[in-house]
Amino acid sequence: MRKQLWQVDRVVVDLEDRDATVSIVHHISLSEITVRFRLRPEQLDDAAVPLRRRVEHLAAELVLDLGSFLDSALE
């Protein structure tokens, strides 16, 4: 089984301002990445658990997009 190196440490969603903050920690280096973004109003129309999963997924996609951009800049 493949070992997971990254773990979502904390998810905070401000329902009034629709701001989301996700902290992701690397198991080996203990590096922490904090991603902050604003949700669209319709993204808040779900229960807490599905909302948390969606916010975690959105944060992971943003980190992957940033990594891809930085990798392409080095080529």
C-alpha positions as CSV (number, residue, x, y, z in Angstrom):
1,M,0.0,0.0,0.0
2,R,1.3,3.5,-0.9
3,K,2.1,5.6,2.1
4,Q,0.4,9.0,2.3
5,L,2.9,11.8,2.8
6,W,0.5,14.7,3.2
7,Q,-2.3,15.0,5.7
8,V,-5.0,17.7,6.1
9,D,-4.4,19.1,9.5
10,R,-7.0,21.8,9.9
11,V,-10.0,23.1,7.9
12,V,-11.7,26.4,8.8
13,V,-14.7,27.7,6.9
14,D,-16.1,31.2,7.7
15,L,-19.8,30.8,6.7
16,E,-20.4,34.5,6.9
17,D,-17.6,35.6,4.6
18,R,-17.4,32.3,2.7
19,D,-13.6,32.1,3.4
20,A,-11.9,28.7,3.7
21,T,-8.5,28.0,5.2
22,V,-6.9,24.5,4.9
23,S,-3.6,23.5,6.5
24,I,-1.8,20.5,5.0
25,V,1.2,18.9,6.7
26,H,4.0,16.8,5.1
27,H,4.7,13.7,7.3
28,I,8.4,13.5,6.8
29,S,9.6,17.1,6.7
30,L,6.7,18.5,8.8
31,S,6.4,21.3,6.3
32,E,3.0,23.0,6.4
33,I,1.1,24.5,3.5
34,T,-1.8,26.8,4.2
35,V,-4.3,27.5,1.4
36,R,-6.9,30.2,1.7
37,F,-9.7,30.8,-0.8
38,R,-13.2,32.1,-1.1
39,L,-16.2,29.8,-1.8
40,R,-19.1,30.6,-4.0
41,P,-22.5,31.0,-2.2
42,E,-23.9,27.8,-3.8
43,Q,-20.9,25.8,-2.5
44,L,-22.2,26.3,1.1
45,D,-25.6,24.7,0.4
46,D,-24.5,21.3,1.8
47,A,-24.1,19.7,5.2
48,A,-20.8,20.1,7.2
49,V,-19.1,16.8,6.3
50,P,-19.6,17.0,2.5
51,L,-18.6,20.7,2.7
52,R,-15.4,19.8,4.5
53,R,-14.5,17.1,2.0
54,R,-15.1,19.5,-0.9
55,V,-13.0,22.2,0.7
56,E,-10.2,19.7,1.3
57,H,-10.4,18.6,-2.4
58,L,-10.4,22.2,-3.6
59,A,-7.3,23.0,-1.5
60,A,-5.5,19.9,-2.8
61,E,-6.3,20.9,-6.4
62,L,-4.9,24.4,-5.8
63,V,-1.7,23.0,-4.4
64,L,-1.3,20.6,-7.3
65,D,-1.9,23.4,-9.8
66,L,0.7,25.5,-8.1
67,G,3.2,22.6,-8.1
68,S,2.6,22.0,-11.8
69,F,3.1,25.7,-12.6
70,L,6.4,25.8,-10.6
71,D,7.6,22.6,-12.3
72,S,6.9,24.1,-15.7
73,A,8.8,27.3,-14.8
74,L,11.9,25.2,-14.1
75,E,12.0,23.6,-17.5
